[in-house]
Amino acid sequence: MFQGRRAESQRKNTELPMAIGDIEAVVLSHAHIDHSGRLPFLVREGYRKTIWSTPATRDLCALMLADSAHIQQKDAEHLARHHRSSIAPLYDQTDVEETMKLMTAVPYGREFEVIPGVRATFLDAGHILGSAIVVLDCEEGGVRRRLAYSGDLGRSGQPIIGDPQIPKAVDRVILESTYGNRTHSPLADMQEALAEIVRETAARGGRILIPAFAVGRTQEILYDLHALLREQRIPELPIYVDSPLAIDATGVFSMHTEVFDQTERMVRDVRDLFDFRLVHYTRDVEESKALNNLRGPMIIIAASGMVESGRILHHLAHGASDPRNTILIVGFQAEHTLGRRIVERQPVLRVFDEQVPLRAEVRVLNGYSAHADRNELEAWLTATAAVALERPRVWLVHGEAEAQDGLAGTLREHGFDVAVPNPGETVTL
């Protein structure tokens, strides 16, 4: 699903790259809405074949697609009331229910037949819970090819989930490039950076407002706050997770501890990683509104991650103009989103059609990104090439132009045959 400018996104989201009847199967890498968000639209248009995913991805999609349908409905109602215009939702809850009936879950490492001549295996991508590198073994006319699609590739050493795995003997790679021209701060530095922000904001009596993706980032931030509190490195502040979707997603995390990284001490030693004394889950709308009337320092984690919808907008409407507060950005912010405008520190933000001055401190911790950076992408590809029969050909996707061009240049310097395909371009394997 495309996000950003409403009209442009709607146009992109309603265009499909091929006829429904030509799609023989769907293999889904992970549950993030930019990857899964149009599946119910596909079903609404007539798709009735299998959608393959990992078990955790299936369970997360049940939540996230229902939430997506709800947001679209509310947005359509808001536009109809206030702008006398209408953009129809891509799908509704009935379409989501039909989509879930088509989803078949396969765990990591177990090969399965997608269609005759194509077999697939999911490997851990280390991005979010259940995220997968998709390895496709394809045979046609006596020719065999092994294609690895990275999906969204994570970082080694992230809390909770495992590190990205290395596929063997691949000769074709489709690689993401979100941070292809940048490097992140070391993950080891993120906890202390978070602690510093909490201490400084608490000292001036402010709130830490964290727009966070409901799946993955919310749980990582909770994990680190839990660790910092256990080690008494931050003051005891109330922590509010103000997102029904994030609350439900955290429940899915607790259901799938089989894919947690058992090398981490806190994973092994703490029974309830996400349920501790200072954390409060505010599901009810009235509870959420009541947070604006509370006094004193606090931490509020709320969706959406790119600040395009959800309860974080209410908190920004009340808190962005207060210089005591901190808006903490902990994830990638796409072009034309409110999150990107906050990162750019634009002096005035448009929230709910109101002009809100940005006086709060803005801090950005890109090290929390669940995406591998330029060096990590190259390292993963180099490791993949090391266990291949010959150096694989590479296509770059999932990145803005500067990121793709930057990564392509880096990889070519290291001897890789790299292409950056144009939208709609077809590649023959």
C-alpha positions in Angstrom: 0.0 0.0 0.0 1.3 3.4 -1.0 1.2 6.3 1.5 1.7 10.0 1.1 -0.3 12.5 -0.9 -3.9 11.4 -0.8 -4.9 11.6 -4.5 -1.6 10.2 -5.8 -1.7 7.3 -3.3 -5.3 6.5 -4.2 -4.3 6.3 -7.9 -1.4 4.0 -7.2 -3.3 1.8 -4.8 -6.1 1.2 -7.3 -3.8 0.2 -10.2 -2.7 -3.4 -10.3 0.3 -4.5 -12.3 -1.5 -7.4 -14.0 -4.9 -8.9 -14.5 -6.3 -10.8 -11.4 -6.6 -14.0 -13.5 -2.9 -13.9 -14.3 -1.9 -14.0 -10.6 -1.3 -17.7 -9.6 -0.3 -17.2 -6.0 0.9 -14.6 -3.5 3.9 -15.1 -1.2 4.0 -12.4 1.5 7.3 -11.4 3.2 5.8 -9.7 6.3 2.9 -7.9 7.8 3.9 -4.2 7.5 1.1 -2.4 5.7 3.2 -1.2 2.8 3.7 -4.9 1.9 0.4 -6.4 2.9 -2.0 -3.5 2.8 -3.5 -4.1 -0.7 -4.2 -7.8 -0.2 -7.9 -7.2 0.6 -8.2 -5.0 -2.5 -6.8 -7.9 -4.5 -9.5 -10.1 -3.0 -12.2 -7.5 -3.6 -11.2 -7.4 -7.2 -11.7 -11.2 -7.5 -8.5 -13.0 -6.3 -9.3 -16.3 -4.7 -6.0 -18.3 -4.6 -3.6 -18.9 -1.8 -1.7 -16.2 0.1 1.4 -17.8 1.8 3.1 -16.3 4.9 4.7 -17.3 8.2 2.4 -18.0 11.2 3.3 -14.7 12.9 2.7 -12.7 9.7 -0.7 -14.3 9.3 -1.7 -13.4 12.9 -0.4 -9.8 12.6 -2.2 -9.3 9.2 -5.5 -10.2 10.8 -5.0 -7.2 13.1 -3.4 -4.8 10.7 -5.6 -5.3 7.7 -8.7 -4.9 9.9 -7.2 -1.7 11.3 -6.4 -0.5 7.8 -10.0 -1.0 6.6 -11.2 0.9 9.7 -8.9 3.9 9.1 -9.9 4.1 5.4 -13.6 4.1 6.4 -13.0 6.9 8.9 -10.9 8.9 6.5 -13.7 8.6 3.8 -16.3 9.8 6.3 -14.1 12.7 7.4 -13.5 13.9 3.8 -17.2 13.6 3.0 -18.1 15.8 6.1 -15.4 18.4 5.8 -14.4 18.7 2.2 -17.5 17.6 0.3 -15.3 15.2 -1.6 -15.0 11.5 -1.4 -12.3 8.9 -1.8 -13.8 5.4 -1.5 -12.0 3.0 0.8 -10.0 0.4 -1.1 -11.8 -2.4 0.9 -13.9 -3.1 4.0 -14.0 -5.6 6.8 -15.7 -8.2 4.7 -12.8 -8.1 2.3 -10.4 -8.5 5.1 -12.2 -11.5 6.4 -12.2 -13.1 3.0 -8.4 -12.4 2.7 -7.7 -14.1 6.0 -9.5 -17.3 4.7 -6.9 -17.4 1.9 -3.8 -17.1 4.1 -1.8 -20.3 4.6 1.0 -20.2 7.2 4.3 -22.1 6.9 7.1 -21.7 9.5 10.7 -20.8 8.8 12.9 -23.4 7.1 10.1 -25.6 5.7 9.9 -25.9 1.9 6.5 -25.7 0.3 5.1 -25.8 -3.3 3.7 -22.5 -4.4 2.6 -23.7 -7.8 4.0 -26.5 -10.0 7.6 -25.6 -10.8 8.0 -23.1 -8.0 8.9 -24.1 -4.4 9.5 -21.6 -1.6 11.2 -21.5 1.8 10.9 -18.7 4.4 14.1 -17.6 6.2 14.1 -15.1 9.1 14.6 -11.6 7.8 15.2 -10.1 11.2 13.0 -7.1 10.4 9.8 -7.6 12.5 8.1 -10.6 14.1 7.5 -13.2 11.4 9.3 -11.3 8.7 10.8 -13.5 6.0 13.4 -13.7 3.3 11.6 -15.6 0.5 13.7 -18.2 -1.3 12.1 -19.4 -4.6 13.3 -22.5 -6.4 12.0 -22.2 -9.9 12.3 -24.8 -12.7 11.0 -24.3 -16.3 12.0 -26.1 -19.5 14.9 -27.8 -17.7 16.3 -24.5 -16.4 16.6 -24.1 -12.7 17.0 -20.8 -10.8 17.1 -20.0 -7.1 15.8 -16.5 -6.4 16.1 -14.8 -3.0 13.8 -11.9 -2.2 15.2 -10.1 0.9 11.8 -8.6 1.8 12.6 -5.9 4.3 16.0 -6.9 5.7 16.6 -6.3 9.4 19.7 -5.6 11.4 21.8 -8.0 13.4 21.5 -7.5 17.1 18.0 -6.1 17.2 16.2 -6.9 20.4 13.6 -9.7 20.6 13.8 -11.1 17.1 16.6 -13.1 15.4 19.3 -11.9 13.0 18.8 -12.1 9.2 19.6 -15.5 7.9 21.8 -16.2 4.8 20.2 -18.1 1.9 22.4 -20.6 0.2 23.2 -21.2 -3.5 21.1 -18.4 -4.9 21.8 -17.0 -8.3 19.3 -14.2 -8.4 18.6 -11.6 -5.6 15.9 -9.0 -5.2 17.2 -6.7 -2.5 15.5 -3.8 -0.6 17.4 -0.5 -0.5 15.5 1.8 2.0 18.7 3.0 3.6 21.0 2.1 0.7 22.9 5.4 0.9 23.1 5.8 4.7 24.5 4.2 7.8 22.8 3.9 11.2 24.2 4.5 14.6 25.2 1.2 16.3 22.3 -0.6 17.9 24.3 -0.8 21.1 24.1 3.0 21.4 20.4 3.3 21.1 19.5 2.4 24.7 21.7 5.1 26.2 20.5 7.6 23.6 16.9 6.8 24.6 17.8 7.0 28.3 19.4 10.5 27.8 16.2 11.8 26.0 14.0 10.5 28.7 16.1 12.0 31.5 16.4 15.4 29.8 12.7 15.7 29.0 11.6 14.5 32.4 13.9 17.1 34.0 12.1 19.9 32.3 8.7 18.4 33.1 7.8 17.4 29.6 6.3 14.5 27.7 8.1 12.2 25.3 5.8 11.6 22.3 6.9 8.7 20.2 5.1 8.0 16.9 5.8 4.3 16.4 4.7 1.6 14.1 2.3 -0.6 16.1 4.2 -3.7 15.0 7.9 -4.0 15.8 8.9 -0.5 16.8 6.4 -0.2 19.7 7.6 -3.5 21.1 11.3 -2.6 20.7 10.9 0.7 22.5 9.0 -1.1 25.3 11.7 -3.7 25.6 14.4 -1.0 25.9 12.4 1.1 28.4 11.9 -2.1 30.5 15.6 -2.8 30.4 16.5 0.8 31.3 14.0 0.8 34.2 15.4 -2.6 35.5 18.9 -1.0 35.5 17.6 2.2 37.1 19.1 4.3 34.2 15.9 6.4 33.7 13.5 7.9 36.3 10.3 6.0 37.0 7.8 7.6 34.6 4.4 6.3 33.5 4.5 4.7 30.0 1.3 4.8 27.9 0.9 2.6 24.9 -2.0 4.5 23.3 -2.9 2.3 20.3 -5.4 -0.5 20.2 -3.5 -2.0 17.3 -0.2 -1.9 19.1 -1.8 -3.5 22.2 -3.2 -6.3 20.1 0.1 -6.7 18.2 2.0 -6.9 21.5 -0.4 -9.8 22.3 0.6 -11.5 19.1 4.3 -11.1 20.0 3.6 -12.8 23.3 2.0 -15.7 21.4 5.0 -16.3 19.2 7.9 -16.5 21.6 9.2 -19.5 19.5 10.8 -17.0 17.1 12.3 -14.8 19.8 16.1 -14.5 20.0 17.0 -16.8 22.9 20.5 -15.5 23.0 19.3 -12.4 24.8 19.4 -12.4 28.6 16.2 -10.5 29.1 14.3 -12.8 26.7 15.5 -15.8 28.8 15.1 -14.2 32.2 12.0 -12.1 32.1 8.6 -13.8 31.8 6.6 -10.7 30.7 8.7 -8.5 28.5 5.9 -6.1 27.7 3.9 -6.1 30.9 5.6 -4.4 33.7 4.7 -2.0 36.6 4.9 1.4 34.8 3.4 0.5 31.5 -0.3 1.2 30.8 -2.3 0.1 27.8 -5.0 2.6 26.9 -7.4 0.9 24.6 -10.5 3.1 25.2 -10.9 6.4 23.4 -11.9 8.3 26.5 -8.7 6.9 28.3 -6.7 8.3 25.4 -8.3 11.7 25.6 -7.8 11.8 29.4 -4.0 11.6 28.9 -4.0 15.2 27.7 -5.3 16.3 31.2 -2.6 14.5 33.2 0.3 16.5 34.6 3.9 15.7 34.9 6.4 13.9 32.8 5.4 10.7 30.9 6.1 8.7 27.8 3.4 8.2 25.2 3.9 5.7 22.4 1.1 5.9 19.7 0.5 5.0 16.1 0.9 5.7 13.3 4.6 5.4 12.6 4.7 8.0 9.9 2.2 10.2 11.7 -0.4 10.0 9.0 -3.3 8.8 11.1 -4.1 7.4 14.6 -3.9 8.8 18.1 -0.5 10.3 17.8 -2.1 13.1 15.9 -4.2 14.1 19.0 -1.1 14.1 21.1 0.8 16.3 18.6 -2.2 18.7 18.4 -1.9 19.2 22.2 1.8 18.8 22.7 3.8 19.9 19.6 3.7 23.5 20.7 5.1 22.9 24.2 8.9 23.4 24.3 9.1 21.2 27.4 8.1 18.2 25.3 10.1 16.0 23.0 8.9 14.3 19.8 11.0 11.3 19.3 11.2 9.8 15.8 12.3 6.2 15.8 11.6 5.1 12.2 11.8 5.9 8.5 9.5 8.7 7.4 8.5 8.6 3.8 8.3 11.7 1.6 5.1 13.8 1.9 4.2 12.4 5.3 3.7 14.5 8.5 6.5 12.4 10.1 8.9 13.7 7.4 7.8 17.3 8.0 8.6 16.8 11.7 12.0 15.4 10.9 12.6 18.4 8.7 11.6 20.6 11.7 9.1 22.6 9.7 8.0 25.5 12.0 4.3 24.8 11.6 2.5 21.4 11.3 -0.9 20.8 9.8 -2.7 18.5 12.2 -6.5 17.9 11.7 -6.6 20.9 9.4 -5.2 23.1 12.1 -1.9 24.9 12.1 0.1 23.8 15.1 3.5 25.6 15.8 6.3 23.1 16.3 8.1 24.2 19.5 8.7 20.8 21.0 12.2 19.4 20.7 12.6 16.9 17.9 15.0 14.0 18.3 15.6 11.3 15.7 17.1 7.9 16.5 17.5 6.2 13.2 19.5 3.5 14.9 16.2 2.0 15.9 15.4 1.4 12.2 14.4 -2.2 11.6 16.0 -1.8 8.1 19.6 -2.7 7.4 21.7 0.2 6.4 24.1 0.5 3.4 26.9 -1.5 5.1 24.5 -4.1 6.5 22.8 -4.6 3.1 26.2 -5.0 1.4 27.4 -7.4 4.2 24.3 -9.6 3.8 24.6 -9.7 0.0 28.4 -10.5 0.3 27.6 -13.3 2.7 24.9 -14.6 0.4 27.3 -14.5 -2.6 29.9 -16.4 -0.5 27.7 -19.5 -0.4 26.4 -19.2 -4.0 27.8 -21.2 -6.9 28.5 -18.0 -8.7 28.0 -14.3 -7.8 24.3 -13.6 -8.1 22.6 -11.0 -10.2 20.9 -8.3 -8.1 17.8 -6.1 -8.6 17.2 -3.2 -6.1 13.7 -2.3 -5.0 11.9 -0.6 -2.1 13.9 2.6 -1.8 13.8 6.2 -2.9 15.9 7.0 -6.0 18.9 8.5 -4.1 19.1 5.4 -1.8 18.9 3.0 -4.7 21.5 4.8 -6.8 23.8 5.0 -3.8 23.6 1.3 -3.0 23.9 0.3 -6.7 27.1 2.3 -6.9 28.5 0.7 -3.7 27.6 -2.8 -4.9 29.0 -2.3 -8.4 32.3 -1.2 -6.8 32.4 -4.6 -5.1 31.8 -6.5 -8.3 28.1 -7.1 -8.3 25.9 -7.0 -11.4 23.2 -4.6 -10.2 20.1 -3.3 -11.9 17.6 -0.7 -10.6 14.3 -1.6 -12.5 11.8 1.0 -13.4 8.1 0.7 -12.3 6.3 -1.9 -14.5 9.6 -3.3 -15.9 9.5 -7.1 -16.4 12.6 -9.2 -15.8 13.0 -12.8 -17.2 14.8 -15.2 -14.8 
